[in-house]
Amino acid sequence: MLKAIQYSNEYIGLVDKTMRKGITQFANKNWRKAYDLLHFNNKTKDGETNSEANRFTAFAKLYCAAQLESNTAENDAYVLLTYTDFEFWPYLKEHNFPRYARRFACHFLAYLKNEEENYTEALDFVDEALAIHSPIDDLDDIPLYEQKISILLKMNEMESAYFDIQKLLNIDGDNETFKETINSKAYKDFIEANNLEKLIKGAVNETAKEALNRYAKFLKLNFKDDIQEAAGYLPYFFSKVKKTTLERIEQQLDFKFPPSYTNFVLKNGLFKFGRWSDNDSKLLELAEINTLHNELAKQWTEGFNNLSQEEREATKNLICFSYGDEGLQAVWYYCFDKRSLNPETGEMAVYSFSQDDWHFDALKTCTNKGFDEHITNLVNEKIGAF
């Protein structure tokens, strides 16, 4: 609710006096007065429809209706969905409240459908709510997972429920909502058969290949009835690497690749996450590997020209070897940081370059196998997102 008030103050701007009275009553938790005052078709001072005000109104009316246990709540939820029916960009602050509001509406409708014993539709709504996700939002997935698990248990979809219990415990290890189920023999047999704990955490100091194998097994368990769906996420190896080519690139760059990377690509080749993704943590072809200095100068000329001399020198020490996430909204490149070189092992730490946050501070001296740890971290992030 605090997010809603903040949103109203920041984005709604000038609206009529009745709307402002409604907002005040909403902030003071006077649900009946707020519900009666809030209305749609709010206008700007120029007489145009204020979509932000309408979106906030839809949220506030549903929130009030829910507090009042009003029989209009379901209709209010569907109205709110129509006001948040657009593509969300996960890293845009102005989409923060619409994301939050749509999740709230979906969560509420899932609750209603669950109460009506319309479990299939309830599951669809809670899955949509969970799919609305952004790292810049402070959104709580715990109530959604609790609701989803309760629905699955009622549907007797025990294996799916067990998987989601694991996801719940992964973000809230002390959760006791499903204590009876967790203590059941069937659940313990499931854990033993699938080794989910090991798949989620992985072994200490696992190699990149071991991490990818762990991820593949996790996906196959999650999508055991839909191999086509699993292929959208499975690590996909697309190019072999020859030692002579690797050595030639090292000469061109005057750079020695860390052993963990060299061993991996010579044995396994290059890979990306998902057969059909273009840039999801995709290892660059050897001919594409370059310094971040050269990539910035080529792709972001204006920003690069604004860097200080010290910052430009720092970018020469960062060797781009992989794209970042699929949408390129957070990490654009993963780079080996030459400044973190461990002279005893030849290993380097992996630096994440964000297009929106140009900082080039040196990473600490690498004390492990940098590339292996990087892939393990990526796998853990992806498993945690399920």
Secondary structure, DSSP 8 states (H G I E B T S, - for coil): -HHHHHHIIIII-S--HHHHHHHHHHHTT-HHHHHHH--S--B-TTS-B-HHHHHHHHHHHHHHHHHHT-TTHHHHHHHHHHHT-S---TT-GGGHHHHHHHHHHHHHHHHHHHHTT-HHHHHHHHHHHHH---TTS----HHHHHHHHHHHHHTT-HHHHHHHHHHHHHH-TT--TTHHHHTSHHHHHHHHHH-HHHHHH--TT--HHHHHHHHHHHHHHHTTT-HHHHHTTSEEEEE---HHHHHHHHHHHT----HHHHHHHHHH-EEEESTT-SSSS-B--GGG-EEHHHHHHHH-HHHHHTS-HHHHHHHTTEEEEEE-STT-SSEEEEEEEGGG--TTT----EEEEETTB----------S-HHHHHHHHHHHHHHHH-
